[in-house]
Amino acid sequence: MRWMARLIYGALVWREQHRSKAGPESKKNREPEGKHEHLRIGLRGERLAYWYLRQAGYVIVARNRRPHRNSGELDMIGWDGQVLTFIEVKTRTGNQAGPPETAVGKHQQERIIRSAHGYLKRMKQKPASFRFDVVGVYWDPVAEYRVHVVKDAYKA
């Protein structure tokens, strides 16, 4: 199944490269109105991260999950071997704000940890171990696309 993930990830990267070369006014880049640009960029980054992680061997079990109504959203939840991972995805189109993987601040870490504990409470069989990963997706038309995974980025 990894070969399928590699194929889909490669197709997504190819499509995004062609979109960026076509420019923002191209018909290829027109997306539904009503979404802010940063949200569209975030969704594209999450899609690339999902397929990148799949080809790296992760088994993703949930995307954009809110364990309960008053908690924050978990971008992805998946298994990396025997370890349950809670994955936050950060996407950047330029380097003005620094590397994307450094964008998860203390407040956001606490929110993700609370959400993860809510998710763990609802599991019938608890995992032996879990961790928090951050995936940085960076792209620009010249440097192309890079995905960087920081495993065990912070502790609960």
C-alpha positions as CSV (number, residue, x, y, z in Angstrom):
1,M,0.0,0.0,0.0
2,R,3.0,2.4,0.5
3,W,3.5,2.4,-3.3
4,M,0.0,3.9,-3.7
5,A,0.8,6.6,-1.1
6,R,4.0,7.4,-2.9
7,L,2.1,7.7,-6.2
8,I,-0.6,9.9,-4.8
9,Y,2.0,12.1,-2.9
10,G,4.0,12.5,-6.1
11,A,0.9,13.5,-8.0
12,L,-0.1,16.1,-5.4
13,V,3.4,17.6,-5.4
14,W,3.4,17.7,-9.2
15,R,0.0,19.4,-9.2
16,E,1.0,22.0,-6.6
17,Q,4.2,22.8,-8.5
18,H,2.2,23.4,-11.7
19,R,-0.3,25.5,-9.8
20,S,2.5,27.7,-8.3
21,K,4.1,28.2,-11.7
22,A,0.8,29.1,-13.3
23,G,0.3,32.0,-10.9
24,P,-2.6,33.0,-8.6
25,E,-4.9,34.2,-11.4
26,S,-4.8,31.0,-13.4
27,K,-8.0,28.9,-13.9
28,K,-6.1,26.0,-12.2
29,N,-5.7,28.0,-9.0
30,R,-9.3,29.1,-8.7
31,E,-10.9,27.5,-5.6
32,P,-14.3,28.1,-4.1
33,E,-15.0,31.6,-2.9
34,G,-15.6,32.2,0.8
35,K,-12.4,30.6,2.1
36,H,-9.5,32.8,3.2
37,E,-6.2,32.3,1.5
38,H,-4.4,31.1,4.6
39,L,-7.1,28.4,5.2
40,R,-6.7,27.2,1.6
41,I,-2.9,27.1,2.0
42,G,-3.4,25.2,5.3
43,L,-5.7,22.6,3.7
44,R,-3.3,22.0,0.8
45,G,-0.4,21.6,3.3
46,E,-2.4,19.1,5.4
47,R,-3.2,17.1,2.2
48,L,0.5,17.0,1.3
49,A,1.5,16.1,4.9
50,Y,-1.1,13.3,5.0
51,W,0.2,11.5,1.9
52,Y,3.8,12.2,2.9
53,L,3.2,10.5,6.3
54,R,1.3,7.6,4.6
55,Q,4.3,6.9,2.3
56,A,6.6,7.1,5.4
57,G,4.6,4.3,7.0
58,Y,2.2,6.1,9.3
59,V,-1.3,4.7,9.5
60,I,-3.6,7.7,9.9
61,V,-6.8,7.0,11.8
62,A,-8.3,10.5,12.1
63,R,-8.0,13.9,10.5
64,N,-9.3,17.2,11.8
65,R,-10.8,15.6,14.9
66,R,-12.3,17.3,17.8
67,P,-12.5,14.8,20.7
68,H,-15.2,16.8,22.4
69,R,-17.1,20.0,21.7
70,N,-15.0,22.4,23.8
71,S,-11.6,21.1,22.8
72,G,-9.2,22.1,20.0
73,E,-8.8,20.3,16.8
74,L,-6.2,17.6,16.2
75,D,-5.0,17.9,12.6
76,M,-4.1,14.1,12.4
77,I,-4.0,11.1,14.6
78,G,-2.1,8.1,13.5
79,W,0.1,5.1,14.3
80,D,3.8,5.1,13.7
81,G,4.5,1.5,14.4
82,Q,3.3,0.8,17.9
83,V,3.2,4.5,18.9
84,L,0.0,6.6,18.7
85,T,0.9,10.0,17.3
86,F,-1.0,13.3,17.5
87,I,0.2,15.3,14.6
88,E,0.0,19.1,14.1
89,V,0.6,20.4,10.6
90,K,2.1,23.8,9.9
91,T,2.4,25.2,6.4
92,R,4.4,28.1,5.1
93,T,4.8,29.8,1.7
94,G,7.6,32.0,2.7
95,N,10.3,32.2,5.3
96,Q,9.4,35.5,6.9
97,A,7.8,33.8,9.9
98,G,10.5,31.2,10.3
99,P,10.4,27.5,9.8
100,P,6.8,26.1,10.0
101,E,7.7,23.4,12.6
102,T,8.6,26.1,15.1
103,A,5.2,27.7,14.9
104,V,3.6,25.5,17.6
105,G,3.7,27.8,20.7
106,K,3.2,26.8,24.3
107,H,-0.5,27.8,24.3
108,Q,-1.2,25.6,21.2
109,Q,0.8,22.7,22.7
110,E,-1.3,22.8,25.8
111,R,-4.5,22.9,23.7
112,I,-3.3,19.9,21.6
113,I,-2.3,18.0,24.8
114,R,-5.8,18.6,26.3
115,S,-7.5,17.4,23.1
116,A,-5.2,14.3,23.0
117,H,-6.1,13.4,26.5
118,G,-9.8,13.7,25.6
119,Y,-9.2,11.4,22.7
120,L,-7.3,8.9,24.8
121,K,-10.1,8.8,27.4
122,R,-12.5,7.6,24.8
123,M,-10.3,4.8,23.6
124,K,-11.4,1.4,24.8
125,Q,-7.8,0.0,24.6
126,K,-5.1,2.5,25.6
127,P,-1.9,2.6,23.6
128,A,1.3,1.6,25.3
129,S,2.8,4.9,24.3
130,F,2.0,8.1,22.5
131,R,3.8,11.2,21.3
132,F,3.3,14.6,19.7
133,D,4.7,15.2,16.2
134,V,4.9,18.4,14.2
135,V,4.9,18.3,10.4
136,G,6.3,21.4,8.6
137,V,5.2,21.9,5.0
138,Y,7.1,24.6,3.1
139,W,6.7,25.5,-0.5
140,D,7.6,28.3,-2.8
141,P,7.8,28.3,-6.6
142,V,11.6,28.3,-6.7
143,A,12.6,26.0,-3.9
144,E,9.7,23.6,-4.5
145,Y,8.2,21.6,-1.7
146,R,9.7,20.3,1.5
147,V,8.0,18.3,4.3
148,H,9.8,18.0,7.6
149,V,8.6,15.8,10.4
150,V,9.7,16.5,14.0
151,K,8.9,13.4,16.0
152,D,8.3,13.8,19.7
153,A,8.3,17.6,19.3
154,Y,7.1,18.3,22.8
155,K,6.0,16.4,25.9
156,A,2.7,16.1,27.6
